[in-house]
């Protein structure tokens, strides 16, 4: 079992930056690939970014590429999502997820989410 707890969400203005954190506990953190997803009100959940915890290889969706960066700190069992140049369209609940395989295909564990609201 893996527990994921997101933090760092809040209300910001368009153009601001914000960093989300996802603290993991439970089974060995390094065994899992991690990712961030978001879900805006009335829309389906969408992939944002993923990171392989062993290789450190990352991937980002086209909508956030160049503005968001996923990173990890294995010593702290924490994954981060650095967000810059935030846009009102980025308003959503952001979820952290963990998977043995590709987190974009299917995640075994999810956090409770953290709200990010971007005002124009």
CORTA-V139663 format. One record per helix or strand of 2 or more residues. SS is the DSSP state (@ for helix, = for strand). FROM is the first residue (numbers start at 1). TO is the last residue. Records with the same first field share a line. If there is no record, write none. Layout:
# CORTA-V139663
SS->FROM-TO  FROM-TO
This chain:
# CORTA-V139663
=->2-7  10-13  18-26  33-39  46-51  58-60  68-73  78-83  92-99  109-110  114-119
@->29-31  74-76  88-90
